[in-house]
């Protein structure tokens, strides 16, 4: 049964998360040409990259409510059509305000995707495979950069049709697959285990009794979960872990360009290195956490290692050692993120699952609203990437401390 769920549901959701991530972060490659064409300063670009998360935060809970009302398949198709349209429209922008407006709309369309997929897959996830089930869709983000980085660089560097600038052609070309697969979603996904024709009756009954979120037993959304301090501590932890990702995602291509004379395609290949490590780290961190039944050290140790590796990579500069440390940073950050969702979801009941997951996602995603802009300001004032590097490393050290504090509190309560 686990293999059926993995191939029928988890892998296809990874595909949609991948498309979402490409359409969200390809602006980091567009910036190599777009900033000059439209006259963006570093802080203006950083603000535009981050303002997506204003829409992202605003769209999360309404989107999950819509999912609960119309079912997963129709909800995913509608979300993908909307964000694909916004991503393609980025090819038409000519001003700062058009850039900011479309980024907000794109964020709103994608806002409910991560918590919605966590909520959906929780109907198929058991305690034994909790971390792996929730971590596999997260693989989409590093995979999208490993694949999307070189593709974005190639699209930027090619002779685009219709006289378009390379960055405009990149936005348009990378939005088209989203629009195609939106139509596929409507027919592919069952809304609940009882609707999955590829499960037999025994498997459906077993999932209904043993899944992490037995949706059939929930009665509305219980907001009392927001009164639990451990939920907000988990939200702060997720904020710090995602802040590390956003600091790297939106600024690494420009950092590589400043330190080297590589072409856009070559920058895409270099940018893919830490995210290749990140994908491997997510999978290994999640499976190791599930196999050992341990969550805390699987987050704290990798977060600490990531902070040290980022600082070391900045000190090493454009060298083999610097690239190796970026690979280490990507791997360890992925390992920490891969084990994360198995920790807070243990506190949720079916009635509190949606509210709790959205609260944690909103808090974590707010890092995307703040961090790219703050990094841009720090770069303008320092003239380099030393200050931003210390900022990102600080968030990851804070993540390690938070999870160790959580461990101490939970152990005391158990005692």
C-alpha positions as CSV (number, residue, x, y, z in Angstrom):
1,X,0.0,0.0,0.0
2,X,2.8,2.4,0.8
3,X,4.3,2.0,-2.7
4,X,0.8,2.7,-4.2
5,X,0.4,5.9,-2.3
6,X,4.0,7.0,-3.1
7,X,3.6,6.6,-6.9
8,X,0.0,7.5,-7.3
9,X,-0.1,10.5,-5.0
10,X,3.1,11.7,-3.5
11,X,5.2,11.7,-6.7
12,X,2.5,13.7,-8.6
13,X,2.2,16.2,-5.8
14,X,6.0,16.6,-6.0
15,X,5.5,17.5,-9.7
16,X,3.0,20.3,-8.9
17,X,5.2,21.6,-6.0
18,X,8.1,21.6,-8.5
19,X,6.2,23.7,-11.1
20,X,5.1,26.0,-8.3
21,X,8.7,26.5,-7.1
22,X,10.0,27.1,-10.6
23,X,7.3,29.8,-11.3
24,X,8.1,31.4,-7.9
25,X,11.9,31.5,-7.8
26,X,12.8,31.9,-11.5
27,X,12.8,35.6,-10.8
28,X,16.2,35.1,-9.3
29,X,17.5,34.3,-12.8
30,X,15.4,36.9,-14.6
31,X,17.1,39.4,-12.3
32,X,20.4,38.9,-14.2
33,X,18.8,40.8,-17.1
34,X,15.5,42.2,-15.9
35,X,17.0,44.4,-13.2
36,X,19.0,46.4,-15.8
37,X,16.2,46.5,-18.3
38,X,13.7,47.9,-15.8
39,X,16.1,49.9,-13.7
40,X,15.7,47.9,-10.4
41,X,18.0,48.6,-7.5
42,X,19.0,45.7,-5.3
43,X,16.5,46.7,-2.6
44,X,13.7,47.2,-5.2
45,X,14.4,43.7,-6.6
46,X,14.6,42.2,-3.1
47,X,11.3,43.9,-2.2
48,X,9.7,42.5,-5.3
49,X,11.1,39.0,-4.8
50,X,9.8,39.0,-1.2
51,X,6.5,40.7,-1.7
52,X,5.2,37.5,-3.3
53,X,4.9,36.2,0.3
54,X,2.4,38.9,1.2
55,X,0.0,37.2,-1.2
56,X,1.3,33.8,-0.2
57,X,0.4,34.5,3.5
58,X,-3.0,36.0,2.7
59,X,-4.0,33.1,0.5
60,X,-3.2,30.2,2.8
61,X,-6.2,29.9,5.0
62,X,-8.8,30.9,2.4
63,X,-7.2,28.4,0.0
64,X,-7.4,25.6,2.5
65,X,-11.0,26.4,3.3
66,X,-11.8,26.2,-0.4
67,X,-10.0,22.8,-0.6
68,X,-12.2,21.4,2.2
69,X,-15.3,22.7,0.3
70,X,-14.6,21.6,-3.3
71,X,-12.2,18.7,-2.9
72,X,-8.5,18.4,-3.7
73,X,-8.6,17.6,-7.4
74,X,-10.7,20.6,-8.4
75,X,-8.9,22.9,-5.9
76,X,-5.4,22.0,-7.3
77,X,-6.5,22.5,-10.9
78,X,-7.9,26.0,-10.0
79,X,-4.8,27.0,-8.1
80,X,-2.4,25.8,-10.9
81,X,-4.4,27.6,-13.6
82,X,-4.3,30.9,-11.6
83,X,-0.6,30.8,-10.7
84,X,0.4,29.6,-14.2
85,X,-1.5,32.6,-15.7
86,X,0.2,35.0,-13.3
87,X,3.7,33.5,-13.9
88,X,3.2,33.8,-17.7
89,X,2.0,37.4,-17.3
90,X,5.4,38.3,-15.8
91,X,6.7,38.3,-19.4
92,X,4.6,41.5,-20.0
93,X,5.7,43.7,-17.2
94,X,7.2,47.1,-17.9
95,X,7.2,48.8,-14.5
96,X,8.0,48.3,-10.8
97,X,4.3,48.3,-9.8
98,X,3.4,45.7,-12.4
99,X,6.2,43.5,-11.0
100,X,5.1,44.0,-7.5
101,X,1.4,43.4,-8.3
102,X,1.9,40.2,-10.2
103,X,4.3,38.8,-7.5
104,X,1.5,39.4,-4.9
105,X,-1.1,37.6,-7.1
106,X,1.3,34.8,-7.9
107,X,1.9,34.4,-4.1
108,X,-1.9,34.4,-3.4
109,X,-2.5,31.7,-6.0
110,X,0.2,29.5,-4.6
111,X,-0.4,30.3,-0.9
112,X,-2.5,27.3,0.0
113,X,-0.4,24.8,-1.9
114,X,2.0,23.7,0.8
115,X,-0.5,23.4,3.7
116,X,-3.1,22.0,1.4
117,X,-0.8,19.2,0.3
118,X,0.2,18.5,3.9
119,X,-3.5,18.4,4.8
120,X,-4.3,16.1,1.8
121,X,-1.5,13.7,2.3
122,X,-2.2,13.4,6.0
123,X,-5.2,11.3,5.0
124,X,-2.8,8.8,3.6
125,X,0.2,9.1,6.1
126,X,0.7,6.8,9.0
127,X,2.9,7.4,12.0
128,X,5.6,5.1,10.8
129,X,6.1,7.0,7.5
130,X,5.0,10.5,8.7
131,X,8.3,12.4,8.1
132,X,8.9,10.7,4.7
133,X,5.3,11.4,3.5
134,X,5.4,15.1,4.4
135,X,9.1,15.5,3.2
136,X,8.8,14.1,-0.3
137,X,6.8,17.0,-1.7
138,X,9.4,19.3,-0.2
139,X,11.9,17.7,-2.6
140,X,10.2,19.7,-5.3
141,X,11.9,23.0,-4.2
142,X,15.6,21.8,-4.5
143,X,14.7,19.7,-7.6
144,X,13.1,22.7,-9.2
145,X,16.3,24.7,-8.8
146,X,18.6,21.8,-9.9
147,X,16.5,21.4,-13.0
148,X,15.1,24.9,-13.3
149,X,18.4,26.7,-12.8
150,X,20.1,25.4,-15.9
151,X,16.9,25.6,-17.9
152,X,16.4,29.2,-16.8
153,X,20.0,30.1,-17.7
154,X,19.6,28.4,-21.1
155,X,16.4,30.3,-21.8
156,X,18.0,33.5,-20.8
157,X,21.0,32.9,-23.1
158,X,19.2,31.6,-26.2
159,X,17.9,33.8,-29.1
160,X,14.2,34.1,-28.1
161,X,11.4,34.2,-30.6
162,X,9.2,37.1,-31.4
163,X,11.9,39.6,-30.5
164,X,11.3,39.0,-26.7
165,X,14.0,39.8,-24.2
166,X,15.5,36.6,-22.8
167,X,14.0,37.0,-19.3
168,X,10.5,37.6,-20.8
169,X,10.8,34.4,-22.9
170,X,12.0,32.5,-19.7
171,X,8.9,33.6,-17.8
172,X,6.5,32.6,-20.6
173,X,8.2,29.3,-21.4
174,X,8.3,28.1,-17.8
175,X,4.6,29.0,-17.2
176,X,3.2,26.8,-20.0
177,X,3.8,23.4,-18.3
178,X,1.8,24.6,-15.2
179,X,-1.2,25.4,-17.4
180,X,-1.1,22.0,-19.1
181,X,-0.8,20.0,-15.9
182,X,-3.6,22.0,-14.2
183,X,-6.0,20.2,-16.5
184,X,-4.5,16.8,-15.6
185,X,-5.0,17.4,-11.8
186,X,-8.8,17.5,-12.1
187,X,-8.9,13.8,-13.2
188,X,-5.9,12.3,-11.4
189,X,-6.3,12.8,-7.7
190,X,-8.9,11.2,-5.4
191,X,-10.3,13.6,-2.8
192,X,-10.0,11.0,0.0
193,X,-9.0,7.4,0.6
194,X,-12.5,6.2,0.0
195,X,-12.4,7.7,-3.6
196,X,-9.1,6.0,-4.5
197,X,-10.0,3.2,-6.9
198,X,-6.5,1.7,-6.8
199,X,-6.9,0.9,-3.0
200,X,-8.9,-2.2,-2.0
201,X,-11.6,-2.0,0.7
202,X,-9.3,-3.3,3.4
203,X,-6.7,-0.6,2.7
204,X,-9.3,2.1,2.7
205,X,-10.6,0.9,6.1
206,X,-7.1,0.7,7.5
207,X,-6.2,4.2,6.4
208,X,-9.4,5.6,7.8
209,X,-8.4,4.2,11.2
210,X,-4.6,4.8,11.2
211,X,-3.8,7.9,9.1
212,X,-2.3,11.0,10.7
213,X,-5.4,13.0,9.9
214,X,-8.6,10.9,9.8
215,X,-10.6,13.5,7.9
216,X,-13.8,11.6,8.2
217,X,-13.8,12.1,12.0
218,X,-13.2,15.9,11.9
219,X,-16.0,18.3,12.6
220,X,-15.0,21.7,11.3
221,X,-11.8,23.5,12.3
222,X,-10.8,23.8,15.9
223,X,-9.0,27.1,16.6
224,X,-8.0,26.1,20.1
225,X,-4.7,24.8,18.7
226,X,-3.5,28.4,18.3
227,X,-3.4,28.6,22.1
228,X,-0.7,26.0,22.4
229,X,2.8,27.5,22.9
230,X,4.4,24.5,21.3
231,X,2.7,25.2,18.0
232,X,4.1,28.7,17.9
233,X,7.5,27.5,18.9
234,X,7.3,25.0,16.0
235,X,6.2,27.9,13.8
236,X,9.3,30.0,14.8
237,X,11.5,27.0,14.1
238,X,10.0,26.7,10.6
239,X,10.5,30.4,10.0
240,X,14.2,30.1,10.8
241,X,14.6,27.0,8.6
242,X,12.8,28.6,5.6
243,X,14.7,31.9,6.1
244,X,17.9,30.0,5.4
245,X,16.4,28.8,2.1
246,X,15.0,32.1,1.0
247,X,18.3,33.9,1.7
248,X,20.0,31.4,-0.6
249,X,17.3,31.0,-3.3
250,X,16.8,34.7,-4.3
251,X,20.4,35.9,-4.0
252,X,22.8,33.0,-4.9
253,X,22.7,33.6,-8.7
254,X,23.7,37.3,-8.2
255,X,26.4,36.3,-5.7
256,X,27.9,33.9,-8.2
257,X,27.7,36.5,-10.9
258,X,29.6,39.0,-8.8
259,X,32.3,36.5,-7.9
260,X,32.8,35.0,-11.3
261,X,32.6,35.8,-15.0
262,X,30.3,32.8,-15.8
263,X,27.5,32.8,-18.4
264,X,23.9,32.6,-17.3
265,X,23.8,28.9,-18.1
266,X,27.0,28.2,-16.1
267,X,25.6,30.3,-13.2
268,X,22.5,28.0,-13.3
269,X,24.7,24.9,-13.0
270,X,26.7,26.4,-10.1
271,X,23.4,27.5,-8.4
272,X,22.1,23.9,-8.7
273,X,24.9,22.4,-6.6
274,X,23.6,23.2,-3.1
275,X,20.1,22.3,-4.1
276,X,21.2,18.9,-5.4
277,X,22.6,18.4,-1.9
278,X,19.4,19.8,-0.4
279,X,17.2,17.2,-2.2
280,X,19.4,14.3,-1.0
281,X,19.4,15.8,2.5
282,X,15.6,16.1,2.6
283,X,15.2,12.4,1.7
284,X,17.9,11.1,4.0
285,X,16.9,13.3,6.9
286,X,13.2,12.2,6.7
287,X,13.9,8.5,6.2
288,X,16.5,8.4,9.0
289,X,14.1,10.3,11.3
290,X,11.3,7.8,10.6
291,X,13.6,4.8,10.9
292,X,14.9,5.8,14.3
293,X,11.7,7.5,15.5
294,X,13.7,10.5,16.6
295,X,12.9,14.1,15.5
296,X,14.8,16.7,17.6
297,X,18.5,15.9,16.9
298,X,17.6,15.3,13.2
299,X,16.7,19.0,13.0
300,X,19.1,20.6,15.5
301,X,22.4,19.1,14.3
302,X,21.9,19.7,10.5
303,X,20.7,23.3,11.2
304,X,24.0,24.0,13.1
305,X,26.1,22.4,10.4
306,X,24.3,24.5,7.7
307,X,25.2,27.8,9.5
308,X,28.8,26.8,9.8
309,X,29.0,25.7,6.1
310,X,27.4,28.9,4.9
311,X,29.9,31.0,6.8
312,X,32.8,28.8,5.5
313,X,31.6,29.1,1.9
314,X,31.4,32.9,2.2
315,X,35.0,32.9,3.6
316,X,36.3,30.5,0.9
317,X,34.8,32.6,-2.0
318,X,34.8,31.4,-5.6
319,X,36.8,28.2,-5.1
320,X,36.5,24.5,-5.0
321,X,36.3,24.7,-1.2
322,X,33.6,27.3,-1.4
323,X,31.5,25.1,-3.8
324,X,32.0,22.0,-1.6
325,X,30.8,23.9,1.5
326,X,27.7,25.1,-0.4
327,X,27.0,21.5,-1.2
328,X,27.4,20.6,2.5
329,X,25.1,23.6,3.4
330,X,22.4,22.5,1.0
331,X,22.5,18.8,2.2
332,X,22.3,19.7,5.9
333,X,19.6,22.3,5.4
334,X,17.6,19.7,3.6
335,X,18.1,17.1,6.3
336,X,16.7,19.6,8.9
337,X,13.7,20.5,6.8
338,X,13.0,16.9,5.9
339,X,12.5,15.9,9.5
340,X,10.6,19.0,10.5
341,X,6.9,18.2,9.8
342,X,6.9,14.9,11.7
343,X,7.4,17.0,14.9
344,X,4.5,19.5,15.0
345,X,1.9,17.3,13.3
346,X,2.0,14.9,16.2
347,X,0.3,17.6,18.3
348,X,-2.7,17.9,16.0
349,X,-6.1,16.2,16.1
350,X,-8.2,15.8,12.9
351,X,-10.1,19.0,13.9
352,X,-7.0,21.0,14.6
353,X,-4.9,19.8,11.7
354,X,-5.9,22.4,9.1
355,X,-5.6,25.4,11.4
356,X,-2.3,24.2,13.0
357,X,-0.6,23.4,9.6
358,X,-1.7,26.8,8.2
359,X,-0.5,28.7,11.2
360,X,2.9,27.1,11.0
361,X,3.1,27.6,7.2
362,X,2.1,31.2,7.5
363,X,4.7,32.0,10.1
364,X,7.4,30.1,8.2
365,X,6.5,31.6,4.8
366,X,6.6,35.1,6.3
367,X,10.4,34.7,6.2
368,X,10.1,34.9,2.4
369,X,8.4,38.3,2.8
370,X,11.1,39.7,5.0
371,X,14.4,38.0,4.3
372,X,15.0,38.8,0.5
373,X,14.3,42.5,1.2
374,X,16.5,42.6,4.3
375,X,19.3,40.9,2.4
376,X,18.9,43.5,-0.4
377,X,19.2,46.3,2.2
378,X,22.2,44.7,3.8
379,X,23.9,44.3,0.5
380,X,23.3,48.0,-0.5
381,X,24.8,49.2,2.8
382,X,27.7,46.8,2.9
383,X,28.5,46.7,-0.8
384,X,28.9,42.9,-0.7
385,X,27.4,39.7,0.7
386,X,29.2,39.5,4.1
387,X,26.4,41.0,6.1
388,X,23.7,38.9,4.4
389,X,25.7,35.8,5.0
390,X,25.9,36.5,8.7
391,X,22.1,37.1,8.7
392,X,21.2,33.8,7.1
393,X,23.6,31.9,9.3
394,X,22.1,33.6,12.4
395,X,18.6,32.3,11.5
396,X,19.9,28.7,11.2
397,X,21.7,28.9,14.6
398,X,18.5,30.1,16.1
399,X,16.7,27.1,14.6
400,X,19.1,24.7,16.3
401,X,18.5,26.5,19.6
402,X,14.7,26.5,19.3
403,X,14.5,22.8,18.5
404,X,16.7,21.9,21.5
405,X,14.5,24.1,23.7
406,X,11.4,22.2,22.3
407,X,13.1,18.9,23.2
408,X,13.7,20.0,26.8
409,X,10.1,21.2,27.3
410,X,8.5,18.1,25.8
411,X,10.8,15.8,27.8
412,X,9.9,17.6,31.0
413,X,6.2,17.3,30.3
414,X,6.6,13.6,29.6
415,X,8.4,13.2,32.8
